[in-house]
């Protein structure tokens, strides 16, 4: 199962839909850290690449600035999102955290993930 069709970030194919999904997943990560949100615009700009690198560094991954289909960075982003969503659904996270992430980002990410699974 592939959530994205090509690499996103430095040297990636940077397909707009793939970039948007990675940006949504990164914003979920950002909501759980002290960073700032990035634009979800489908453009793998310097801010998106910097946030990918920040995520990789924080996760103990190789810092490449690219999210590859089936790669460790994408797996960690998706698992972090699923874990975060599960916490929201069970009430394990505080209200401020839910408000920071924004329900629209979660809904968009779920739509992309469902499409990737063929739903």
DRENGU-980961 format. One record per residue (C-alpha): x, y, z; residue in one letter. Coordinates in steps of 0.25 Angstrom, whole numbers, padded with zeros to 4 digits, always signed. Example, Ala and Ser with C-alpha at 12.3 -4.5 7.8 and 13.67 -1.06 7.14 Angstrom:
% DRENGU-980961
+0049-0018+0031A;+0055-0004+0029S;
***
This chain:
% DRENGU-980961
+0000+0000+0000X;+0005+0014-0004X;+0001+0026+0002X;+0009+0035-0007X;+0013+0032-0022X;+0026+0039-0022X;+0036+0045-0012X;+0033+0059-0006X;+0043+0069-0002X;+0058+0071-0007X;+0060+0064-0020X;+0046+0057-0019X;+0035+0057-0031X;+0027+0066-0022X;+0014+0063-0028X;+0004+0073-0022X;-0006+0063-0016X;+0006+0055-0009X;+0012+0068-0004X;-0002+0072+0002X;-0003+0059+0009X;+0011+0060+0015X;+0008+0075+0019X;-0004+0071+0026X;+0003+0060+0033X;+0015+0069+0037X;+0004+0079+0043X;-0001+0068+0052X;+0013+0066+0056X;+0015+0081+0058X;+0003+0081+0067X;+0010+0071+0076X;+0023+0079+0077X;+0027+0093+0079X;+0028+0097+0064X;+0019+0105+0055X;+0009+0100+0045X;+0013+0100+0030X;+0004+0104+0018X;-0003+0092+0012X;-0002+0097-0002X;+0004+0085-0010X;+0017+0092-0012X;+0030+0086-0006X;+0036+0099-0002X;+0048+0102+0007X;+0039+0102+0019X;+0033+0089+0016X;+0047+0083+0014X;+0052+0089+0027X;+0040+0083+0034X;+0042+0069+0028X;+0057+0070+0033X;+0052+0074+0047X;+0043+0063+0047X;+0054+0053+0043X;+0064+0059+0053X;+0054+0058+0064X;+0050+0043+0060X;+0065+0039+0060X;+0064+0036+0045X;+0074+0039+0034X;+0072+0054+0031X;+0070+0055+0016X;+0059+0065+0014X;+0051+0055+0006X;+0039+0046+0009X;+0039+0034+0001X;+0027+0025-0002X;+0028+0013+0007X;+0040+0020+0014X;+0042+0021+0029X;+0039+0036+0030X;+0025+0033+0023X;+0022+0021+0033X;+0026+0030+0045X;+0017+0042+0040X;+0005+0033+0037X;+0007+0025+0051X;+0008+0038+0058X;-0005+0043+0052X;-0012+0030+0055X;-0007+0030+0069X;-0011+0045+0071X;-0025+0043+0065X;-0027+0031+0074X;-0024+0039+0086X;-0033+0050+0081X;-0044+0040+0080X;-0042+0034+0093X;-0040+0047+0100X;-0026+0045+0104X;-0021+0059+0099X;-0025+0072+0104X;-0035+0081+0098X;-0024+0092+0094X;-0016+0081+0086X;-0028+0078+0078X;-0031+0092+0075X;-0017+0095+0071X;-0017+0084+0060X;-0030+0088+0054X;-0041+0078+0051X;-0040+0082+0036X;-0026+0077+0035X;-0030+0063+0041X;-0041+0062+0032X;-0033+0065+0020X;-0022+0055+0024X;-0032+0044+0026X;-0038+0047+0012X;-0024+0045+0006X;-0021+0033+0014X;-0034+0026+0010X;-0032+0029-0004X;-0018+0023-0003X;-0025+0010+0002X;-0035+0010-0009X;-0047+0014-0001X;
***
